[in-house]
Amino acid sequence: MSSSYCTRDDIETIYGEDNVAVFANLDKTSSAGTVTARIASWIAEASEAMEEMGRPLGFQIPFVTDAGTVPESIVKMTARLAGIIGYEAFGLDGFSPEGKPNHKYWYQRQQVRQFWRDIENGSRVLVALKG
């Protein structure tokens, strides 16, 4: 079971409170409990994905610093990914000429991928325990 590396507030900071509420209310009639559960599922999925990307690079799971806190970059990247999961579940509205998803938030997913590439190639350092 994965740790949760971000909160709804973290997602809302990136995507906006109103946008997150719209993404999470897929049928426009969901109860507050359903919306909350849906957002929690995005966080769980994004957190698991972050662990899957960090594990092969030798990071201790769950991600923690030597002070026992979650690195801020992990919080932010997990929130970016969670928002994308929610947005894509709400429905895609754009595709590239090759037929690949290419919506207005696509660059957020690219930022997460670049984050891990930069750590792998040494141009970025993730201050987290290895193990």
N, C-alpha and C positions, 0 to 999 in steps of 0.2 A: 504494500500500500504506500502510495506516495504521500509526501508532506504537501501542505498547501502553502505556496510561496507568495501568494498575493491575496488581496481582499477585493470585495466589490468596489470599495472606495478607490483602490489603486487603478482598477479598470476604468472607473468613471473619470479619474483624473486625465486619462489619455483620450478616451472616446466621448466624454461628456455624459452627465447623468441622464439627460433625456434620451440620448442615443442608446445607451445601455438598456434603459427601460423599454424602448421600442424593440430592440433586438430580442430581449428576453420574453416579450409578450407576443409570441409568434402568431397566436390566433386572435389577438386583440381582446380576449375575454378572460385571460388567465388571472387566477387569484394571486395575491401578494405572495402566498406560500409557494405557489408553482413557479413564479418568477424568481424567487430567492433560490429555490431548488435548482432551477435551470442554470442560474449564474454559478452556483456551487459546482455544478457538473462541468461547466467550462473551466473553472479554476482547477478542478481535479484533473481534467484531461490535459490542460496546459502544463500543470505541475509534473505530471507523469512524462510528458513529452520532453520537458526540460531535463529531467533526470536521465531519460534515454539518450539525450544528446551529450550530457556531461559525464556520464558513467564511463564511456570508452576513453575519455581523456584523463581518467584516473582520479576524478573528484569523489570525495566521500559523499555518500547519499544518506541522509538528507544534506543539502548544501548548508554549510555553516562556516563562519569565520572562527579564528582561534578564540574569540570572545563569546562564541556560542550563538551568534546572531546570523540571520540570513543575509547574505550580501545584497546591498541595495540594487545592484545591477540584475540580480536574479529576480528580485521582486518586480522590477520594471519590465524585464523581458517576459516574465510569466504573465503579467497583466496585458502586455501587447498581444501575446499569443491567445490568451483567454478571450479577449475582445474579438479577435479575428474568428475564433471558433464560434462565438455567438453571432457575429455578423454573417458568417457563411451559412449558419443554420437558419438564419432569418431569410436568406435567399440571395443569390448572386445576381448582380445587375450588369455585369460587364465581362466580356471575354476578349482575349487577344485574337488577331487574325488566325493564329494557329489553334484556336479553340480552348486555350488555357484560361483559367480564372484570372481576371485582371480588373478588379474593382477598385474603388477609391481608397480602400484601406490596405491594398495588397502590399504596399511598401512596408507596412508594419511587420508582416511575415518575413519580408526580405531583411529587415533590421535584425530580427531574431536569428535568422540563418547567418547573417554576416557577423553577429556577435560571437557565435560559436566558431566560425571560420577564423576570426581574428585571434581567438584564444588558442585554437589549434596551431596556427602559424606563428604564434608568439608576438603578434603586434598588439595584443591586449592581454592584460593579466587579470584573472579572476581571483580575488583574494578570498579563497575558500580552502578548507582542509582537503588534502589529498589523502587517499587511503586505500 
